[in-house]
Amino acid sequence: MDNDMIVFSGNANRELANRIVEHLDIELGHARVDRFSDGETRVEIQDNVRGRDVFIIQPGCAPANEHIIESLIMIDACRRASAKRITMVCPYFGYARQERKSAPRTPITAKLIADLYTASGIDRMLVMELHTSAIQGFFNIPVDHLFAKPIFGPYFEGREDLLVVSPDAGGTERARAMAKYYDCGLAIVDKRRDRPNESDVMNVIGDVRDKNCLLVDDICDTGGSPCKAAEALMDKGAKSVSAAITHAVLSGPAIERISNSVLKELVVTDTIPLRPAARECPKITQLSVAELLAKAIRRIHTAGSISSLFV
């Protein structure tokens, strides 16, 4: 890579940033990101960015407010230091679950966060497995949307009697793409959610008997949805249930629920760093998206096509 490109990281997922720059064969840019005594975010970019192609790696994971503010301030610092172009690499786009008005007097936080990123001065956005692809339309700048299928696909390759399952009707498009990859069948769990982070499985659409089911989703937060879906599938005669979920939020009772569930395995990526309890859970396997993101960064920098990565 030439010296025109530089990659920075906030505090949200420095492990992932280090893996990405290893694939790019460069060093991570030097930036001081800490706090003033009153808790305000303090940023100092310690490398020259004038006329350079800047990439800032920062998922909007917990604590989301702090990490998003860090991103915005880092972007502002680079813009004011005369960076040629700034690309925000956001492996996990926070606040994406409120992407529409699902009830009166509710916000559309995904649009608000998109506006904040744009107003801060970025030229491009690189994201991974958005909660819904329509969020790309909230930006008036180019958005490159990568999917986790190239990461999960090879991992489950060759498993017999495989059946891909969407844990709800909204995730059918994502599950259908995975089913097409494996050339296997597709089932859907009909789920109704009365309150946030709580769901009740109502019905299973499709024949899952004697199948090794693979639940495919974008976010695992408290773990209720995949665990209840797995119970419903096993009750319908499935041989086993595994899950491939991109963003391992894993908040609240998630680890305990997964450990005590009928799930055979939960496979996640490193878009969000795993907390210690998740690392110790024998049912949780983490795969890295670093190489995929590095390929996208390299092609953005060199003005190459990244359409082959959108699979």
N, C-alpha and C positions, 0 to 999 in steps of 0.2 A: 504494500500500500504506500502511496506517496505521502509527502508531508503536508498536503493540502487538507487532509482529513484528521479530525481529532474527536475522540469519544470521551464523554464525561459520564459520571454516575452520581446520583444522589444517594441517600442512605437507605432507600427502600429495599433494594436487592443488589447489593454490591457483589455478591457471589456470582450472580448471573452475568453482571457486567464484566467481571474478570474472565469468565469463560468465553464471552463473546469476543473480547479483545485478543484472547489466545488464538481463536480461530482466524482473526484478522491479522495476526502476527504483528501487533502493535502494542504499545503500552497504554494503559488507561490514563487519560488526562488528569492533571492535578487540579483539584478544586477543594476548597475548604467549605464544608457545609455543616454548620453547627448552630448553636443558639446563643442569643444574648441572655443576660441574667434574668430578664423578665419573660423569657420564653419565645421571643420573636426569632424568626429564622435569619441567620447570618450567612451570607454567601460571598466567597472571594474566589474568582477564577484565577488560578496561578500560572496558567500557560497562555501564551500569545494566541489569540483567535482571529486577529485581524485578517480578513480575506480568506479565511479557512472554512471548510465544510464541517460544521459542528453537528454531532449526534449526542443527544442527552438521553440516557437510559434511566427510566424511573417508572415502575408500575404504581398505580394508584391504590395500593393495598394498605391494610391497617398499620398505623393510624392514617386513614385516607386523607384527612384534612391536612395533616402535617406534610405528608409526602407530595400532595398536589401543590401545596404552597411552595415547597422546596423547588419543584419543577418550574413553576411560574417565575420564581425569583432567579433561578439559574438561567432560564431563557432570557429574561430581561437583562441580566448581566452580560450575556454573550452578545445580545443585540446591540447594547450600548458600547461594547468593545469592538464593534465593526465586523462581526462574523459575516462571511459571504452568504451562507445559508444555514438555517437551523432546522434540524429534523428532530422531532420529539419521538423517541422510541418508547412506547407505552405498552409493554407486554400484557398488562391487565388494566383495562380502562375502568377506573372506579366510578361509582354512581351510575352505572349503565342500566341497572335493573329498573329504574324509573325513566323509561324511554318514551312513555306516552301517558296521557291522562287516563288512568284506569278508574278514577272516581272524581266527583266534583271537588274543587279546591285543593287539588294536588299538584305538585310541581313536575316539570320534566327536567330532571337533574342532568340527564345525559346531554341535553342541548345546552344547559347552563355551563357545564364543564367544558364542552366543546367550544363555546364562546370565550371562556376564560383562556383556554390554550391559544386560540386564534388571536385574541386581543394582546396576549403577551408578546407576540411577534414571531411565532414559528412559521416556517415556509412549507412544512410537510409533516405528516403524521404517519407513524408506522405502528400498527396495533396488531393484536393477536386474539382471535376467537372472541369477537364482540358478542355481547348478549343477544343482539340482533343486528344483522347487516345493515339495516336502515339507518343506523347511527352514523354511517359514513356520510349520509346526506345532511347531517347537522353541521358539517364543515364546508367552508367555501375555499378550501385549499386541498391539494392532493392528499388522499388517504390510501395507504397500502394496507390491506387487510389480509393477514396470514391466518391459516387454519392449522389445527393440530393434527389433522389426518396423517400427514407424512411422518409424524412422531409416533402416534399410536398404531398406525397401520402395520408396520413390520413387527411390532411387539406381539400382536395377537395372530400373526400369520400362521396358517397351518393348523389351527385348532379345529377339531372335528365338531360337526353338528352345531356350527356357530349360527347364532341369530342375533342381529342387532336390534336393540330396543330403545325407543325414545321414552324418557321418563315422563313426558307430558306432550300434549298436542303441539305446543309452540316449538318444540325442538325437533319436529319431524324432518325438516329440511336437513339439519345437521346429521341426524341418524341415517337418513336416506343416502346421503353422500358416502357414509361409512359402509353401509350395506352394499352399495354399488362397488366399492373398493374390493370387498371380500366376495362379491357375487353371491350374496346370501339373502335370506328373507329379512323382513322388517316387521316388528310389532310395536304397539304403542300402549303406554299406560295412561289411562284417563285419570287425571289428577285434578282435584279441586282444592284451591287454597283460600280458606276463609280469612286467615290472618297472616302477616309476614312471618316467614320462617316456620310455618306450620302447614302441613298438607295431609290430605286424606286420599288414599288411592280408592278409586271407585270401580274401575273395571280394567281388564286387559284385553286389548283388541289384537287378535292374531293368535295363532296356535304356537304355544311355547313348549308343549310337552316333549320331553326327552331332548331338549335343546340346551346347549351351553350359551346362555344369554349374555350379551354385552351391552350394558347400559351406557349410552353416550350423551354427555351433557357438557355445558360450558363452565358452570360454577358449582362447587360443592361448599356450601356455607355451614349450616348446622348439621348437615348429614341426614336430615329427616327424609327428604325425597328419595335418595337412592336406597336407603335402608328399607323404607316402606315399600318401594317399588320391588326390591329384591324379595321381600316376603310375599308379595302378591304373585310374583313370577314362580317362586318355589311352590306356592299353594296350587298353582295351575299346572304343576308337573315338570317344571324345568329341572334339568340335571344340575346346573350350577349357574351362578350369577356373578359376573365381574363387572366392573365399571371403569370407563375411561373418561375422566373429567379433567378439563384443561386447567382451570384455576382452583387451586386448593386453598380456599379461604379458611375453612375448618375452624369456625369460631364456636364459642360456647361448648355444648356437650358433644360436638362432632366426633371427637376421637373415641369417646366412650361408646357412642352409638355405633360407630363403625366396628369397633372391636367386638361388640356384643351382637352384631348383626349376622345374617346368613350370607352376607357378601363374601365371596371367595377372595377377591382382591380388588383394591381400589388403586388404579394407576392414574397418576397426576403428572403435571409438568412443573418446572421450576420458574414459571412466570411470577409466582409468589413464593417467598422462602418458607419452608416448613418450620413450624415451631418444634421445640425439642420432643414434645409428646408425640407428635406426628412422625418424627424421624424414628422413634422407638417402636411404633406400632407395626407389627409384623404383616398386617394386611395392606399396608400402604407402600406402593412403589413409585418412585419419582424418576421421570425421564427428563432430559434437558432439551430445551428449545434453543440453546445458544448457537449451535451451528446453523440452524435455519435462519435465525435473526441476523447472524453474521453474513450469510449469503445475501440477504435482502439489503443490509447496509452497504455491502460491497457494490452491489448492482445499482443502488441509488446513487452512490458516490461516482461511479464510472458511467452513469447514464445508460446502464444496460437494462434489458428487459427482465422483469421479475414475475411475469405472468406464469412461468412454469412453477413458481412457488405457491401460486394460489390454487392448490389442489387439496 
